[in-house]
Amino acid sequence: MKKEKYACKTCGSYEFVSNPNRYDIFVAEKGKLILKKSEFINEENALFCRECSEKLIFVEEDLIL
């Protein structure tokens, strides 16, 4: 089996979470909440292992949003 490039080096997990650097703006229309836009509050994107919280070192160009 091929080893994934971005597996956590500490625990081997493939799931990552971002630092809280974004917030969503919702508007209320016709009794529903609608996502208007998302804004980033920091320039740096950082990802952390979902299992052990180890920071992932990655090349920004490899991040697909």
C-alpha positions, 0 to 999 in steps of 0.5 A: 500500500502506498504511503499518503504524503500528508499522513500525520507523522506522529499518529498516522491519521489522514484527517486534519482540521484548520485553525480558527482563521475563518468566520461565516456570515449568515443572513436571515431571509424568509425564515431561513439562515443563508450563508452570505460569505466566508471571510478569513481573519489570518493570512496563514492557513494552518492545519492540525491532525484531528487525532493528536493535534500535531501541526501539519507542515505543507506547501500552500500550493498543495491545499485544495479549497 
